[in-house]
Amino acid sequence: MPRRIIVVSNAGPAKFKGSETELSAGGVVTALKGLGSALNTWIQVPSTSTEFGMASRGGTASVDGIKVAFGNLSPAQQEALYSKVSNGAIVHYVLGQSRNAQHVGDGDWRLFREGSQAMAQAALEQVLASSRGTKFGLFIDDYQMVLVPGLMRRLLVENGREGDVHLQMHIHTTWSYPEDWNGLSANYRAEIVRGMLGADAIGFHTATDVRNFANCVGRWLSGASVSGNSVRFEGRTIKLVANPLGIDTRGMTSKLNSSGGRDAVRKIARLIDGRTNVVASIGRTDPTKKLDTLLLAYERDLQDNPEKVSDTVLLLHLTKSRLNVPVYARHFDLLNREVDRINGRFWEQAGGRNVVEKYVESDPFLPLGQYAQYTVLVIPSERDGLALTALEGPWVNQKDGVLILSTGAGAYTLLSDGALRFVPGSGEVEQLAGLLQQASEMSPRERARRQQSLRANIRRYDMGAWLKQRLSLM
C-alpha cells in the first residue's frame, strides 16, 4: 500500500483571510502539489486571525483537493517561530549573513520550541486518525521547521507509531559553514541539528550544502558520527541528500502561452518601449539578493557607456519580503530610493524615460513577460538556496538572453556552463558592471550556444525529478 503524504511547512497552499482564500504560487507549493492523490494533508502555521481561529477549533479547509490543517500556535508562538527566530536569526545564519541576525533570547527560543511542538502535534493527530499499520511519509520543509523532525519522532515513539512514518526534511535555502553560526548560542545550534536529525533523510539543493551541514553536525553534536553523506545518531542512520528543486517546465510553457501570459508579454513590451538592451531581475527584497549591488552596477555601466542610455532599460520586479523585520524594511526603502535616484540622474539622457522600470508584487503573470523578452537576466544573490528565476528565465526567454548568475546561488552548480559568472565580494559593483557590458557585446552565436546549454540543464533538473527522488527515499 503506498504511503499517505503529510506536508508540514510554515506556508501552505493558501492563506485564509475572512471569506477570502489567497492561493500560494511558490515553487515548493507547485512541486508538492505534484504528489496528487498521495498528498493526504498539508499542515501550515497560522498567520491570520481567521487561521488562528481555525487552528484553535481544529478546523480544516480544502484547496485544490488538498486538505489544509493548522498547528495550534498562539500568536506569540507564531511571531517567535516566524519573525523573531526563523527570519530574525536562523535564515541569516544559514545564508552566512550573521551580521544581520537578531539576538535570540531564551524567551523567544522557548516560544519557538513550543510553536514547533504544536506543528509536530498537529502532524501526529493526522497519523493517529488512521489505524495502526497505515503508512505515512511526513515531508517537513524548510528552515522554520528545523526542530519539528526531532519533536515528531519523540511523539511517534511515545504513541507506538514510529514504524508507520518515514520522516523527511528538505531545506530550501543554502546551509552555511559552521563558523558562520558563531553568533547563535551553542545550545541552540546543537538543538537545531539534533532536531533535524530526527528525520530519516535530509535534503538540500547542493552537495556544498550537504557538506556544510555534515560539518556542523560533527562540530556541534557529541555522539553523532558523520560518514560521507550519512550521519549515525542515537542508533539510526540519517541520509543527507543533494536534490535540487527544478521548475515545472511544461507548466511554465503553458502559462506563457495562456491569455494571461500573452497579455503580460504585451504589457512588458510597452515598458520596454522599443529599447533593445533589456536587463531584467526578479526577486525578493532580502538584503542577500543584492539588488542594491545590481542597481549600482547598472548605474556604473550607463555612466561608463553613455551611448547605451537611450536604448537600455532595467526591468526590476520586487517581491516584498519580511518587512516586519527591521533590516528587511530598511533595505526595501533603500531599493526604492536608489531606483528614484538613478531614474532622476539619467532622465534627460534617456529622452524623458525611466531607465529603471520597477514594479512591486503586481500581476503574477508579469515576470513571464520579463522572462520572454530580456536580453540580460541578472541574479546577483550573495547566498541563495537555488534561485528558481535562474531556471525559469532561460526556459521562457525568446531572445537568446544572457544569464549573469552569482556563484552564491545554488543554481550556479547546475547552470555554470551557460552563465556568466558573478562572484559577490570585494569590487562586486565594478565586476557586475563589466559583466553587463560583456553581455551587451556578446555575439549572437555565443548567446545561442549559452542558451542551448542552459535549457538542456533546466530540462534535466525538472521539478518532477526533485519529487521523484524524495519519494524514492521512503
N, C-alpha and C positions, 0 to 999 in steps of 0.2 A: 504494500500500500504506500503511495507517495506521501511525503511529509506535507503537512499544512504549514504554510509560512506565516509567521508573525513578524512584522517590522516594528522596531522601536527607534524613534528618532525625535529630535527636537521639533522639526517642522514635518507636516504630513501632506497629504494630497489636497488639503483645502484649509482655509481659515474661515471661522464662523463668527459673524457679527450680526446679532439680532436675527432678522429673517434672511440676511444675505449670506451667500456662500461664495467665497473668493477662491477660485481654483489656483493651485500652485503649478508653475510651468518649468520648474528646475529640472536639470538633467538627471538628478538622482531619482526624483519622483517619476519621471518618464521611464527611466530604466527599470525601476522596481515594479511599475505597472505591467511590465512585460512578463511578470510571473503569472498573469492571467488568473484562472480559477484556483491556482495553488495558493494565491495570496489570501489568507484567511482573515487577518485583522491588521490594521495599521494603528499603532498607539503613538500619539504625539503629545507634546507638552502643551497645556492650555495657555493661551496668551491674551484672550479677550474675556470680558465679563460673561459673554454667552458661553464660552468654552469652560470657564471656571464653574459656572452653574451646571453644565452638562457633566463635568468631571465629578462634582460633589454628589450628583444623583446617580452616577454610574450610567449616564446616558450615552448613546452611540448615534452615529449618523452613517449614511451611505453616500459615497461619492464614486461615480462611475463603476458601480457594482462592488466597491471596496468598503468593508465595514471599518469605520473610524471610531476609535475609542481614545480615552484620555487618561493620563496619570493624574491621580487626585492630589495635585500640588496646591498649596496655598499661594496667594500672590507673592508673599515674601520668599517662599521657596523657589518660585519661578524666576523672580528677579535675581536671586543669588545664582541659580543654575545658569540662566541665560546671560544676564548682563554683567553681573559682578565677577563671577568666577570664570565661566566659559569664554565670554567675549571681552571681559575686562582683563583677564590674565592668561588663561590657557592658550587661547588662539595666538597670542603674541609669542609665547614660548615655542609652540610647535612650528611657527614661522621664523624662528630665530630673531624675533623683534622684542627682546626682553626690555629694551629701553622704553617701550610703550606700555608695558604691563603695569596694571594697578596692583597695589598691595592687597593681599588676601588675608583677612583676619580670621581668627578661629570661629567667630560667629557666622561669618559668611560661608566658611567651609562646612560648618555643621548644617546650615540650611541647604547647601549644595548636595551634601551627602543625603539629607532627608528627601530632597527632591528626586535624587537618583533612586532612592529606595522606593519611592512612590511609583516610579516608572517600572521598576522591577516587579513590584506587587501587582500592577495592572497587567503585566505580561503573564505572571503566574496565574491570575484569575482566568485568563483565556485558556491556559493549559488545564487547569482544574475543572473547567466546564466540560471537558471531554473525558471519556473513560480512560482508565489506566491502560497503557499499551498503545494509545493513539500517538503517532509520531509527529513531532513538530520540528521545524527549522526556525530558529529565532535569529533574525537579522538585526543587529544593533549597529546603528550607523552614526558615525562622526564624533568629533571631539567633545561635544556636550555630554555624551553618554559614557565617558570613559570608566566610570565606576559601576555602571549597570551590569556588565557581564559577571563580575565577582559577586555582586549582591544577588543577582538572579540565580547563580549556581548554588549559593547558600540556601536560598528558598526552595529550590528544587530538591536538594538533598534532604532538607527538613521535612518535605512533603512526600518523599519517596518517589519522585518523578524525574530524577536526573537522567536515567537511562532513556527517557522518552524524548529528550530535547537535545538537538545539536545547536550549540551557541556559536554564533559567528559575528565578528565585528569588522567593519571597514571604516578606515579613516580617509576622509576626502580632502584633507589639507596635506601639506608636507609633514614630515616629522624631523625635527631639528636635532643637532648634535647634543650630547649630554651637557656640555659646557654652557650651552645657550639657556639652560634651565636653572642656572645657579641662583637666580633671584627668587625662586619659589622654595618654600620650606622643604627640607629633605624628607620630612614625614609625608607631606602632600605628594611629592614626586613618587615616593615609594607606593603610596596608596593608589595613584593613577595607574602605574604599570601593573600592580597587583590586581586592581580591578579589571584591567583589560585582559590579563591572563586567565580570568575566569572563562574566557571564550575557548572553544576548541580550535578556532582558526582566526587569525587577524590579517586583514588585507590592507595593503597600502597601494598607492599608484605606481611607485617606482622601487627598484631594487635599492636605491640610495636610502629611501625612507625605511625600508626593512632593516637595512644595516644600522641606521641611526637608532631605531627603536631597540634592536638587539643590544647595542652598546649601552643604551640607557638601562635596560634590564640588568645587564651584567654589573653595572656600577651601583645601581640603587637598591637592588633587591637581593638580600642574602638568602641563600637556599635555592636560588634559581640557577640553572645550568644551561648556557647557550651553546648550541652546536649547529653551525650553519644557519639554515632557515627554520630552526625549531628551538623551542625552549622547553626544558623539563622543569616542572614546578609542581610541588605538592602531589606527586605521584601521577601526574598527567603530562602528556606531550602536546604542546600547542604549536600548530603550524603558523609560520609567518610567510605571507604570500604577496608578491608583486603582481597586481592585477589592475591595470589602468582602465578607467571608465571612459569609453569612447562615446560617440554620438549615434543617434538614430539616423543613419544616412538616408534610408528610404523616407522616413518621416520628414526630414529636412527638405528633401527634393519635392515631396508632395506639398509641403507648406509653402515653398517658394512658388509653386505653380498654381496655388489656390488663388481665389479672388483677393483675399487679404494680402497675400504675397505680392501679387501683381500690382496692387494698389500701393504697397509700401515701396516698390521699385519706382513707381511714378513720383511719389512724394519725395523720395531722396533725390531723384533726378532734378526736381525743381530746386532743391537746396544746392545741388552741385552747380546748377546754372551754367552748363557748358564748359566748366573747367575740366582740364584733362589730367591734372595731378591730384588725385583724391586719396588723402591719407585718412585712415579710419582707426578708431579704437573704441572698444566696447567693454565696460566693466564696472564693478562696484567701486564706491568711493573710499575704499580702505586705503590707508597710507601705504600698505605694502604693494598696492597695484602700481604705484609710481607714476600716476597720470600727471602729477606736477612736474616730474622729470621730462615726460613727453612734451608738455606744453613749453617748457624752457628750451628743449632741443628743437622743437618745431620753430619757435621764435628765432633761434640761432640760425637755423637753415635758411629762413626767409631773409634774415639780416645779411647773411653771407652771400646769398644768391638772389638779389633784388629782382632779377628778371623773372623769377618764379612767382612773385607775389600775386600778380593779376590772374594767374592760371592755376592757383593752388588753394585747396580748402581742406581743413581738418574736420572730419565728422566725429563728434565726441558724444557717445551715448553713455550717460551716467545712471547707475542704479544706486539710490541712497542706501547706505549700509551702516547699521548700528549707531544712528545719530544720537541715541541716548547715552553713548559712551563719549566723554568729552574730547578725547583725542581724535575720534572719528568726526565729530561735529566740527571741530576746528579745521580739519583737513578739507571737509566739504566746502566750508566757507572760503578757504584758500583757493580751491579749484575754481570757484565761481569768480572770485576777484581776478585771478590770472587770465581767465577767458576774456573778461571785460577789458582788462588792460591791453592784452595782445590785439584784440579787435580794434581798440582805440588807436593803438600805435600804427597799424597798417591800413586804416580805413581809407585814407586818400589814395595811397599807392594801389590799393585793391579796387579802385574805381567805385568807392562807396558801397562795398560789400564786406560782410564779415569773412575773415579768413579762418575763423573757428565757428562752426555751427554746432551748438550744444543743445541737447535735449535730455530731459530727466524723466525716466520711468514713464515714457509715453506709450503709444500703441505698441503692443508686444511684437507686432509684425515688422516694425521699422528696422530692427537690426538686420533682417533679411535683405532689406533694400540696400543697406550699407555693405553687407557681405557681397552682394551681387555685383556692386559697382566700384569697389575700392581698387586703386592701383597699388596701394601700400597698406598693409594691416600691421599695426604695432601693438605688441604685448610686452610691456617693459617691466612686469612684476619683479619685485625683489625676491619674493618666495611665493609660490602658488602650487596648490595641490596638483592640479593638472592644467587648468586654463582651457576650458572647453571651447572658448572662442577661437583658439588656435586650430581646432579641428573643424568647427562649424564654418568659419570664414572661407578657407580654401575649398571646402567641399561645395559651397554655394557659388563662389566667385566666378564671374563670366569674363573677366578682363585679364586673366593670367597675372593676377596681382601678386606682389612680393610680400612675403611674411617676414617681419622682423620680430624675432622671438627671444625672450630672455632665457638665459641658462638656468635661472631660478624657477622657471615654470616646469612642472612635471612633464608637460607635453614636449619639451625640448628633447628628451631622450627618445621620443617616438618620431620626431619630425626634423631632426638636425640636418639630414641630408638635403632638405629642400628649403630650409630657412636661412635668413641672415642672422648671425649670432650676436646677441647683445649681452654683455656681461655687466650687471649692476655693480656699482662701486665707485672708486675714485675716478674722476674725469668722465663720468657717465653722460653728462649733458653733451659734451663735445663728441663723445663716441657715438651717441644716438643721432646727433645732427649729421655726422658723417655718414651714418647708415641710411638716413633719409635721402641724402644726396646720391649715395651709391644706388639706392633703389630706383630713384628717378632717372638715372642714366643707364640702367641695365638694358641690354639688348632684348628684343622680342624673343629671340631664340632661347636665351638663358632663362627668361621669365617662364616660357612654356615648359622648359625642362624641369625647372623647380616645381612648378605647379603639378606636373605629372607625378613627380616623386611624392609630393605632399598628399595628393589624392590616393595614391596607392597605399600609403601607410595608414591613412584615415580609414580606408576600406578594411584594412587588416584588423584594426582595433575598433571595429564597430561595437556599439553598445551591447549587442547580443552576445558578443564574446565575453564581455565582463560578467554578465549574468550567468552564462553557461559555466564559467569557471567557479563562480560562487556555489552554484548548485552541485557541481562535481565534488566539492569539498565535503559534502554531507555524507 
